Amino acid sequence: MEVYKAYGRTDVAYRRDIQPVKEITAKILLGDCKKVLKTLEDNSVDLIVTSPPYADSRSATYGGIKPDKYVEWFLPITAELLCVLKPSGTFILNIKEKVVDGERHTYVIELILEMRKQGWLWTEEFIWHKKNCYPGKWPNRFRDSWERLLQFNKSKQFNMYQEEVMVPVGDWAKTRLKNLSETDLKRDNSRVGSGFGKKIANWIGRNKAYPTNVLRLATECANKNHSAVFPEALPEWFMKLFTREGDWVLDPFMGSGTTVKVAQRMMRNSIGIEILKEYYDMTKSAVNEKEYLLLEGQAEYEPNRNKRSRKVC
Ligand SMILES: C[S@@+](CC[C@H](N)C(=O)[O-])C[C@H]1O[C@@H](n2cnc3c(N)ncnc32)[C@H](O)[C@@H]1O
């Protein structure tokens, strides 16, 4: 046994004859993503998950783009994202139209239409239901408790690992499956001729079901030193659904680095781009740009008790 110095690890002793570690990289880049994206390799990213600056908002912290100029501002960036995404990859865009002069602005709808012209497929829309949105009252609308999570792809054949996000089937199954009718035992085809049908009896004995396209997640704002973080559970859910360990995840509007931190915890490689030095520095110091993953099944190792040990994902 000897300390495996080649990988910079001094906290664990390894057998010499085996390659027990896998490298996980987090690249933290400073600059305008419109320019920085040009330096990335084409077709190299498996998942883009990001929350760009919202139109006009938070001008005190990082400026804001006028709603009428939003599409014009964003399209050159989505053109670059189209280049760096693999044909099997997915782009998840967290966005919400703001209210201007008492009306919802149409920039998100316009953006979708323009992105389709660029070559993107608008595959799906998920809803992020903010479980803990703050109370309030407006004269002509209720409080906003959801945001869009738009899914874009380059091709109809993209990687998707649906089993990774299955949910407990829930209590409805216990009561619903207790007394099955005759219809429940055979396939019940849709009466509107859609071609869809269901056989309730298929659910007997199953304890997991596929989720819906509504994600119920609480916002997380405390102690993040950034005004617009999304909850860790958000990028985590999409990483489970669209990537495997060792895949590459990109957040071109990195902010406090939520996507990068989650990617590292989930053993995905990641790239984060941030225009503001303050946020860049904050994430850079919070993330290990190289992590070494122990391949537990293959390695024989024992903790080196004399050294300070560092968490390894
Ligand atoms: C909504 S926040 C992202 C928050 C992030 N999801 C998190 O959890 O912390 C958007 C971030 O994009 C950054 N930003 C704005 N314009 C940018 C650009 N052109 N290139 C790179 N970053 C930019 C802002 O400074 C801000 O930190």
The ligand as a Tripos MOL2 file, in Angstrom:
@<TRIPOS>MOLECULE
LIG
   27    29     1     0     0
SMALL
NO_CHARGES

@<TRIPOS>ATOM
      1 C1        -30.5280   34.7080  -12.0490 C.3       1 LIG1
      2 S1        -28.8560   34.7490  -11.6670 S.3       1 LIG1
      3 C2        -28.3820   33.0540  -11.6030 C.3       1 LIG1
      4 C3        -28.5040   32.4780  -10.2360 C.3       1 LIG1
      5 C4        -28.0450   31.0240  -10.1590 C.3       1 LIG1
      6 N1        -28.9660   30.1310  -10.8000 N.3       1 LIG1
      7 C5        -27.8600   30.6230   -8.7000 C.2       1 LIG1
      8 O1        -28.4880   29.6650   -8.2380 O.co2     1 LIG1
      9 O2        -27.1040   31.3070   -8.0120 O.co2     1 LIG1
     10 C6        -28.0950   35.2580  -13.1570 C.3       1 LIG1
     11 C7        -26.6090   35.4610  -13.0770 C.3       1 LIG1
     12 O3        -26.1180   35.7110  -14.4060 O.3       1 LIG1
     13 C8        -25.0720   36.6560  -14.3400 C.3       1 LIG1
     14 N2        -24.9680   37.2580  -15.6950 N.ar      1 LIG1
     15 C9        -25.7110   38.2530  -16.2220 C.ar      1 LIG1
     16 N3        -25.3490   38.4700  -17.4970 N.ar      1 LIG1
     17 C10       -24.3750   37.5740  -17.7920 C.ar      1 LIG1
     18 C11       -23.6070   37.2930  -18.9620 C.ar      1 LIG1
     19 N4        -23.7780   37.9820  -20.0930 N.pl3     1 LIG1
     20 N5        -22.6820   36.3030  -18.9060 N.ar      1 LIG1
     21 C12       -22.4930   35.5990  -17.7490 C.ar      1 LIG1
     22 N6        -23.1810   35.8350  -16.6040 N.ar      1 LIG1
     23 C13       -24.1090   36.8080  -16.6390 C.ar      1 LIG1
     24 C14       -25.5020   37.6170  -13.2600 C.3       1 LIG1
     25 O4        -24.4020   38.3250  -12.7270 O.3       1 LIG1
     26 C15       -26.1640   36.6710  -12.2470 C.3       1 LIG1
     27 O5        -25.2350   36.2610  -11.2710 O.3       1 LIG1
@<TRIPOS>BOND
     1     1     2 1
     2     2     3 1
     3     2    10 1
     4     3     4 1
     5     4     5 1
     6     5     6 1
     7     5     7 1
     8     7     8 2
     9     7     9 1
    10    10    11 1
    11    11    12 1
    12    11    26 1
    13    12    13 1
    14    13    14 1
    15    13    24 1
    16    14    15 ar
    17    14    23 ar
    18    15    16 ar
    19    16    17 ar
    20    17    18 ar
    21    17    23 ar
    22    18    19 1
    23    18    20 ar
    24    20    21 ar
    25    21    22 ar
    26    22    23 ar
    27    24    25 1
    28    24    26 1
    29    26    27 1
@<TRIPOS>SUBSTRUCTURE
     1 LIG1         1 GROUP 0 **** ****
